[in-house]
Amino acid sequence: MISSIKRLLIGRPLKSTELGEQKLNKTKALAILSSDALSSVAYGPEQILIVLVTVGAAAFWYSIPIAVGVLILLTALILSYRQIIFAYPHGGGAYVVSKKNLGVNPGLIAGGSLLVDYILTVAVSVSAGTDAITSAFPSLYSYNVSIAIVFVIFITILNLRGVTESASVLAYPVYLFVLALFILIGVGIYKIVTGQVSPDLHTPIGAPVAGISLFILLRAFASGSSALTGVEAISNAIPNFKDPAPNNAAKTLIAMGVLLALLFSGIVYLAYYYGVAPSGEVTVVSQIAEETFGRNFMYFFIQGTTALILILAANTGYSAFPLLAVNLAKDKFIPRMFTIRGDRLGYSNGIIILGLLSIVLIIAFEGQTEHLIPLYAVGVFIPFTLSQTGMMVKWLREKPQGWIAKFVINSTGAVISFTVTIMFFLTKFSQVWPVLIFIPVIVYVFHRIRNHYEAVGDQLRLTTCEPSVPIEGNVIIVPVAGITHVVENSLNYAKSLSADQIIAVYVAFEREDEKRFEEKWKKWQPDIRLVTLHSHYRSIIHPLTKFVDTVEHKAREANYQVTVIIPQFIPKKGWHNILHNQSSLLIRAFLLYRRNVVVTTVPYHLKK
């Protein structure tokens, strides 16, 4: 039943040899790895205006030079990450760059920040898309959390089906969104050029504005830079590309940068020329679309594709999170389960964990995650700063041909990224202060996991582990609950092991039961010693484990091994298990932590 549902949702398992078929071409990769960055066009320009409106509508012309600054940072980041793709073609992005060039802790800060950021990407994107839907249909507003969870589950299942299948489905909405915005920008500029838009709607560029300050401009620049979230995703996901993977990834990165620059600058320019002011009820893109087309088909087409891409921006997290987790797991900083490929050759554990954590976040914040956007943005700019700085160190250390130009590019990106990070802390500290707590905690957890793996390796390595003591004999203990085929099956197995001694142990709650069982046992198994234990508090576990400890202590002195054989019957149907006490599982769970006791289960399968 469960297997059939799994096949229906995820599809048939793929052979390892089919891995090449799961690689992405540039067209599909651009869609699923750029959706986060491209979707930020829907709110990045608006973030600039939200800051400038505190001074007044006359300050809106500053959005143009601020947008130029954002484009300069975008150019530096694109060129830098292009260099990272060729320098580190196995993926990992900011984590690998920072670890190799700045040290382990900077690498872990970058990696931890991005892991958390991808979780925020899913939660914030899906919640924003859900808000767009419930805005159009107010009757659904009370169900926004449920709708968001359904979207997360849908995208999770889609990614579990494989990279190519998710890309095939999700590519269409992304390209529709790009097409819709290009039409909007094209028609808007055409109306401006042909004089259909009044020039009196905006303040001329360069007009003096009272109350403007460098601090406000830097704050607006930092807010507008939130449009650059997701730029690093391609450098993390290089292994998902078809060969030659680095070349294809680099070309996809450039294409994403060009699209993002054109869309961002187009929306900023139209917002400025139309004199659009940010509103809590209507987005800037919505106002531009309404001014350009009116409330007709094109307006709803733009709004619909915007809502879709805001939801599908979550897929960038699903593409990059598992691959970043693989790099951290290979370095033993997170559990090794993240390196395991699933039935469809994707890193299923990473996909599932990302989906679950995103749902937890959506429920915790009741789908109102908009105040997490600054935290989401600063979580990206910390790795931006570290990766740029790491590349600077790399060029200074290696000095390859043409390194000075590369060093200048990375220096520019590092300085601007660091400035943006500081501005977030200065202007939005009340929203981004959790970064100062969760990053040290994450780095600490990473080190504890690594220490555990190192300790396990040291203890398992033949050259360093303690010498094994020869076993002189074997004592077998069989807990019994009655005279049944299950117990008989286990006793027969115990006899086959040539043990020096077999002890059956019965725990009784009443004295009468104890005597009655002893009499029955003498008639049924007179050759096997029976020990009966009386439990004053109706517990099987406590008296049994105490007896096992006593036997083990005496056996250890004689170099004897103690083995506990647990009889267990297996019902024919899985749901039958809930009708039984599962005492055998509890006994096993308690005894597994005894250092010198071997625990084994002998199953007896029921036929009906």
TORDRENZA-860415 format. One record per residue (C-alpha): x negated, y, z negated. Coordinates in steps of 0.25 Angstrom, whole numbers. Example, Ala and Ser with C-alpha at 12.3 -4.5 7.8 and 13.67 -1.06 7.14 Angstrom:
east,north,up
-49,-18,-31 $
-55,-4,-29 $
//
This chain:
east,north,up
0,0,0 $
-11,10,-4 $
-20,6,7 $
-9,8,17 $
-6,22,12 $
-21,25,13 $
-22,20,27 $
-9,28,31 $
-15,41,25 $
-30,40,28 $
-30,30,39 $
-38,17,42 $
-53,16,36 $
-64,20,46 $
-77,12,48 $
-90,19,44 $
-94,18,58 $
-82,28,62 $
-88,39,54 $
-93,46,67 $
-78,47,71 $
-75,55,58 $
-85,66,62 $
-79,80,66 $
-81,87,79 $
-83,103,79 $
-69,106,82 $
-63,98,70 $
-74,101,61 $
-72,116,63 $
-57,114,60 $
-59,106,47 $
-72,113,41 $
-68,127,45 $
-54,127,40 $
-58,133,26 $
-66,144,32 $
-56,147,43 $
-44,147,33 $
-51,158,25 $
-49,168,36 $
-34,167,31 $
-38,173,17 $
-53,179,19 $
-49,192,25 $
-38,194,15 $
-47,192,4 $
-55,204,9 $
-43,213,10 $
-38,209,-4 $
-51,215,-10 $
-50,228,-1 $
-36,230,-4 $
-39,234,-18 $
-46,246,-13 $
-35,249,-3 $
-30,246,12 $
-40,257,16 $
-52,247,13 $
-47,236,22 $
-57,241,33 $
-68,235,24 $
-63,221,27 $
-70,223,41 $
-84,225,35 $
-81,214,24 $
-77,204,35 $
-90,207,43 $
-98,204,30 $
-90,191,28 $
-93,187,43 $
-108,190,40 $
-107,180,28 $
-100,170,37 $
-111,171,48 $
-122,169,37 $
-114,157,32 $
-112,151,45 $
-126,152,50 $
-131,147,36 $
-122,135,36 $
-126,132,50 $
-140,131,46 $
-136,123,34 $
-129,113,44 $
-142,110,51 $
-151,111,39 $
-142,101,31 $
-134,93,42 $
-129,83,32 $
-119,93,25 $
-118,98,11 $
-119,112,15 $
-122,122,3 $
-124,110,-7 $
-135,104,1 $
-141,117,5 $
-141,122,-9 $
-146,109,-15 $
-158,107,-5 $
-163,122,-6 $
-158,128,-20 $
-158,115,-29 $
-148,105,-34 $
-140,115,-43 $
-137,125,-32 $
-133,114,-23 $
-123,109,-33 $
-118,123,-35 $
-115,124,-20 $
-110,109,-19 $
-101,111,-32 $
-95,124,-27 $
-92,119,-13 $
-85,106,-19 $
-76,115,-28 $
-74,125,-16 $
-69,114,-7 $
-59,109,-18 $
-55,124,-19 $
-54,125,-3 $
-44,114,-3 $
-35,119,-15 $
-36,134,-10 $
-34,131,5 $
-22,121,3 $
-16,131,-8 $
-17,143,2 $
-11,135,13 $
1,130,4 $
3,145,0 $
4,149,14 $
15,138,16 $
23,141,4 $
22,156,8 $
29,152,20 $
39,143,13 $
41,149,-1 $
50,138,-5 $
38,129,-5 $
30,138,-15 $
33,130,-27 $
27,117,-20 $
14,124,-16 $
5,115,-25 $
12,102,-20 $
11,107,-5 $
-4,110,-8 $
-7,96,-13 $
0,90,-2 $
-9,97,8 $
-21,93,0 $
-17,79,1 $
-14,80,16 $
-28,86,19 $
-35,75,9 $
-28,64,17 $
-31,70,30 $
-46,71,26 $
-46,57,21 $
-42,52,34 $
-55,57,40 $
-62,70,44 $
-58,69,59 $
-43,66,56 $
-42,78,46 $
-49,87,57 $
-40,82,68 $
-28,87,60 $
-33,99,53 $
-40,105,65 $
-27,110,72 $
-23,119,61 $
-37,125,59 $
-38,129,74 $
-23,133,74 $
-27,143,63 $
-39,148,71 $
-31,150,83 $
-20,157,75 $
-30,167,69 $
-37,170,82 $
-23,173,89 $
-20,182,77 $
-33,189,78 $
-33,190,93 $
-19,196,93 $
-22,205,82 $
-34,211,88 $
-27,212,102 $
-16,220,95 $
-26,229,88 $
-34,231,102 $
-21,234,109 $
-16,244,98 $
-5,236,93 $
-10,238,79 $
-10,251,72 $
-24,256,68 $
-18,263,57 $
-16,250,49 $
-30,250,44 $
-41,259,39 $
-52,262,49 $
-66,255,46 $
-75,264,38 $
-64,272,32 $
-68,276,17 $
-61,269,6 $
-60,274,-8 $
-63,263,-19 $
-71,254,-10 $
-84,248,-16 $
-94,238,-13 $
-89,229,-23 $
-75,228,-17 $
-81,226,-3 $
-90,215,-9 $
-78,209,-16 $
-70,209,-2 $
-82,203,5 $
-82,192,-5 $
-67,189,-4 $
-68,189,11 $
-79,179,11 $
-69,169,6 $
-66,167,20 $
-80,160,21 $
-76,148,13 $
-78,135,20 $
-89,140,29 $
-98,129,22 $
-89,117,25 $
-96,114,38 $
-110,113,32 $
-104,103,22 $
-97,94,32 $
-108,92,42 $
-107,77,41 $
-92,78,46 $
-97,83,60 $
-100,74,72 $
-114,73,77 $
-122,82,78 $
-116,86,65 $
-125,98,62 $
-123,104,75 $
-108,102,75 $
-107,108,61 $
-115,120,65 $
-106,123,77 $
-93,121,69 $
-99,131,58 $
-102,141,68 $
-88,140,74 $
-81,141,61 $
-89,153,58 $
-85,160,71 $
-70,156,69 $
-71,161,54 $
-78,174,58 $
-68,177,69 $
-55,174,61 $
-60,181,49 $
-64,194,56 $
-52,194,64 $
-42,193,52 $
-50,204,45 $
-50,213,56 $
-35,211,59 $
-32,213,44 $
-40,226,44 $
-34,231,57 $
-19,228,53 $
-22,234,39 $
-17,221,32 $
-17,221,17 $
-18,208,9 $
-5,204,2 $
-2,193,-8 $
10,188,0 $
5,189,15 $
-9,185,19 $
-18,194,28 $
-17,184,40 $
-2,184,38 $
-1,199,39 $
-10,200,51 $
-2,189,58 $
11,196,55 $
5,209,60 $
0,203,73 $
11,193,77 $
23,197,68 $
31,185,61 $
31,176,73 $
26,163,77 $
11,167,77 $
12,173,63 $
17,160,58 $
7,152,66 $
-4,160,60 $
2,158,46 $
4,143,48 $
-10,140,53 $
-16,149,42 $
-8,141,31 $
-13,128,38 $
-28,132,38 $
-27,136,24 $
-23,122,20 $
-32,115,30 $
-44,124,25 $
-44,113,14 $
-49,103,24 $
-63,110,24 $
-64,106,9 $
-61,91,13 $
-71,92,24 $
-83,98,16 $
-80,93,1 $
-82,78,4 $
-95,80,11 $
-101,90,1 $
-97,80,-10 $
-104,69,-2 $
-117,77,-3 $
-115,80,-18 $
-112,65,-20 $
-125,60,-12 $
-133,69,-21 $
-126,62,-33 $
-119,75,-38 $
-105,70,-37 $
-99,56,-37 $
-104,47,-25 $
-89,43,-22 $
-90,56,-13 $
-99,49,-3 $
-90,38,0 $
-82,39,13 $
-68,34,13 $
-60,26,23 $
-60,37,34 $
-75,40,32 $
-72,53,25 $
-77,56,10 $
-64,52,4 $
-67,54,-10 $
-71,68,-8 $
-59,71,0 $
-50,65,-11 $
-57,72,-22 $
-56,86,-15 $
-41,84,-13 $
-38,80,-27 $
-46,91,-33 $
-39,101,-24 $
-26,96,-28 $
-30,98,-43 $
-34,112,-40 $
-21,115,-32 $
-13,109,-44 $
-21,117,-54 $
-19,130,-48 $
-5,127,-43 $
-9,130,-28 $
-12,144,-32 $
-27,143,-28 $
-29,157,-22 $
-37,162,-34 $
-47,151,-31 $
-51,157,-18 $
-62,166,-25 $
-67,153,-32 $
-66,146,-19 $
-74,156,-12 $
-85,158,-22 $
-86,143,-22 $
-91,144,-7 $
-100,156,-9 $
-108,150,-19 $
-112,138,-10 $
-114,148,1 $
-124,156,-7 $
-131,144,-11 $
-132,138,3 $
-137,151,9 $
-147,152,-2 $
-151,138,0 $
-154,140,15 $
-162,152,12 $
-171,143,3 $
-172,133,14 $
-177,143,24 $
-187,149,15 $
-192,135,11 $
-192,129,25 $
-194,141,34 $
-190,134,47 $
-190,142,61 $
-181,154,60 $
-179,153,45 $
-179,168,43 $
-166,170,51 $
-159,158,44 $
-164,164,30 $
-158,177,33 $
-145,171,37 $
-144,163,24 $
-149,174,16 $
-138,183,21 $
-128,172,18 $
-133,170,4 $
-133,184,0 $
-119,187,5 $
-114,173,-1 $
-120,177,-14 $
-114,191,-14 $
-100,185,-11 $
-102,175,-22 $
-105,186,-32 $
-94,195,-27 $
-84,183,-30 $
-89,182,-44 $
-89,197,-47 $
-75,200,-41 $
-68,187,-43 $
-74,181,-56 $
-61,178,-62 $
-58,168,-50 $
-72,163,-48 $
-78,161,-62 $
-74,146,-62 $
-86,144,-52 $
-96,148,-64 $
-90,136,-71 $
-87,125,-61 $
-100,126,-53 $
-109,123,-66 $
-99,112,-70 $
-100,106,-56 $
-115,106,-55 $
-116,100,-69 $
-106,89,-65 $
-115,87,-52 $
-127,85,-61 $
-120,75,-71 $
-116,67,-59 $
-130,67,-53 $
-136,63,-66 $
-126,52,-68 $
-130,46,-54 $
-145,48,-57 $
-143,40,-70 $
-135,29,-64 $
-146,28,-53 $
-157,27,-64 $
-150,16,-71 $
-147,8,-59 $
-160,9,-53 $
-168,-4,-55 $
-181,3,-57 $
-176,11,-69 $
-164,3,-75 $
-166,-5,-88 $
-171,-19,-86 $
-159,-29,-86 $
-159,-39,-98 $
-157,-54,-93 $
-143,-59,-97 $
-144,-72,-105 $
-129,-75,-105 $
-115,-71,-103 $
-103,-69,-113 $
-90,-67,-106 $
-78,-61,-113 $
-64,-63,-107 $
-53,-54,-113 $
-40,-62,-112 $
-26,-57,-114 $
-19,-71,-113 $
-20,-85,-107 $
-17,-82,-92 $
-23,-85,-78 $
-30,-71,-79 $
-38,-76,-91 $
-40,-90,-85 $
-46,-84,-73 $
-55,-75,-80 $
-60,-86,-90 $
-63,-95,-78 $
-71,-84,-72 $
-79,-82,-85 $
-82,-97,-86 $
-88,-97,-71 $
-98,-86,-76 $
-106,-97,-85 $
-105,-88,-97 $
-111,-91,-110 $
-98,-88,-118 $
-84,-84,-113 $
-76,-77,-124 $
-61,-74,-122 $
-56,-62,-129 $
-41,-60,-133 $
-36,-47,-140 $
-24,-49,-149 $
-15,-39,-155 $
-7,-49,-164 $
-13,-60,-173 $
-3,-70,-168 $
-6,-67,-154 $
-21,-69,-157 $
-19,-83,-163 $
-9,-87,-153 $
-19,-84,-141 $
-30,-91,-148 $
-22,-104,-149 $
-18,-103,-134 $
-33,-100,-130 $
-38,-112,-137 $
-29,-121,-129 $
-32,-114,-116 $
-47,-110,-116 $
-53,-118,-128 $
-67,-117,-122 $
-67,-101,-121 $
-69,-93,-134 $
-58,-84,-137 $
-59,-72,-146 $
-47,-65,-151 $
-47,-50,-155 $
-36,-44,-163 $
-33,-29,-159 $
-27,-21,-171 $
-24,-9,-162 $
-18,-17,-150 $
-31,-14,-141 $
-37,-24,-132 $
-49,-15,-128 $
-55,-12,-142 $
-56,-26,-148 $
-61,-32,-134 $
-72,-21,-132 $
-76,-23,-146 $
-77,-38,-144 $
-85,-36,-131 $
-95,-27,-138 $
-97,-37,-149 $
-100,-48,-139 $
-109,-39,-130 $
-117,-35,-142 $
-120,-49,-146 $
-122,-53,-131 $
-132,-42,-129 $
-141,-47,-140 $
-142,-61,-133 $
-143,-54,-119 $
-129,-60,-115 $
-120,-53,-105 $
-105,-50,-109 $
-95,-51,-98 $
-81,-47,-100 $
-71,-54,-90 $
-58,-47,-89 $
-46,-55,-84 $
-37,-46,-75 $
-25,-50,-67 $
-22,-42,-54 $
-8,-40,-50 $
-3,-43,-36 $
2,-29,-34 $
-6,-16,-38 $
6,-10,-45 $
7,-22,-54 $
-5,-17,-62 $
3,-6,-69 $
12,-16,-75 $
0,-22,-83 $
-9,-17,-94 $
-23,-17,-87 $
-30,-22,-99 $
-41,-28,-91 $
-44,-14,-85 $
-45,-8,-98 $
-54,-18,-104 $
-63,-17,-92 $
-64,-2,-93 $
-68,-3,-107 $
-78,-14,-106 $
-85,-8,-93 $
-92,2,-102 $
-99,-9,-111 $
-113,-9,-107 $
-116,-24,-108 $
-103,-30,-104 $
-99,-35,-90 $
-85,-33,-87 $
-78,-41,-76 $
-63,-43,-72 $
-58,-56,-67 $
-45,-53,-59 $
-33,-63,-58 $
-24,-59,-46 $
-9,-61,-48 $
-1,-67,-36 $
12,-60,-38 $
//
